[in-house]
Amino acid sequence: MPKLLVVEDNEMNRTMLVRRLRRRGFEVVEAENGWEAVAAVRLHHPDLVLMDMNLPDLDGWAATRTLKSDLSTAATPVIALTAHAMSADREHALAVGCNDYVTKPIDLPQLLILIETLLPARAQ
């Protein structure tokens, strides 16, 4: 069963997304901010990270940069989740190391296709 890390500071958004992903058979770990995200990736070794970019303390941009600069976590795919829909935001997300970018509100069928595309072969 693939393991996902959902990083979202809004409890209601996080709970809803986690519930929907678990119903589809994913094991899900949760984090509320960038520091928790970095620690959770190192501790739980998720197959993929869904990273909100607007987080308190350490934002998603910096958390992704941290994960991608560490050899032990660099290969973990990261999908940016953000309310920002400008093309420059997508480019910024890719520049810090995100593998792809999804705008909020999240279109779950689209997100699921993207997750399946990015999941490492061992996780599927």
Secondary structure in CASP SS format (residue, H / E / C, confidence):
PFRMAT SS
TARGET T0000
AUTHOR 0000-0000-0000
METHOD secondary structure of the structure
MODEL  1
M C 1.00
P C 1.00
K E 1.00
L E 1.00
L E 1.00
V E 1.00
V E 1.00
E C 1.00
D C 1.00
N C 1.00
E H 1.00
M H 1.00
N H 1.00
R H 1.00
T H 1.00
M H 1.00
L H 1.00
V H 1.00
R H 1.00
R H 1.00
L H 1.00
R H 1.00
R H 1.00
R C 1.00
G C 1.00
F C 1.00
E E 1.00
V E 1.00
V E 1.00
E E 1.00
A E 1.00
E C 1.00
N C 1.00
G H 1.00
W H 1.00
E H 1.00
A H 1.00
V H 1.00
A H 1.00
A H 1.00
V H 1.00
R H 1.00
L H 1.00
H H 1.00
H C 1.00
P C 1.00
D C 1.00
L E 1.00
V E 1.00
L E 1.00
M E 1.00
D E 1.00
M C 1.00
N C 1.00
L C 1.00
P C 1.00
D C 1.00
L C 1.00
D C 1.00
G H 1.00
W H 1.00
A H 1.00
A H 1.00
T H 1.00
R H 1.00
T H 1.00
L H 1.00
K H 1.00
S H 1.00
D C 1.00
L C 1.00
S C 1.00
T C 1.00
A C 1.00
A C 1.00
T C 1.00
P C 1.00
V E 1.00
I E 1.00
A E 1.00
L E 1.00
T E 1.00
A C 1.00
H C 1.00
A C 1.00
M C 1.00
S H 1.00
A H 1.00
D H 1.00
R H 1.00
E H 1.00
H H 1.00
A H 1.00
L H 1.00
A H 1.00
V H 1.00
G C 1.00
C C 1.00
N C 1.00
D E 1.00
Y E 1.00
V E 1.00
T E 1.00
K C 1.00
P C 1.00
I C 1.00
D C 1.00
L H 1.00
P H 1.00
Q H 1.00
L H 1.00
L H 1.00
I H 1.00
L H 1.00
I H 1.00
E H 1.00
T H 1.00
L H 1.00
L C 1.00
P C 1.00
A H 1.00
R H 1.00
A H 1.00
Q C 1.00
END
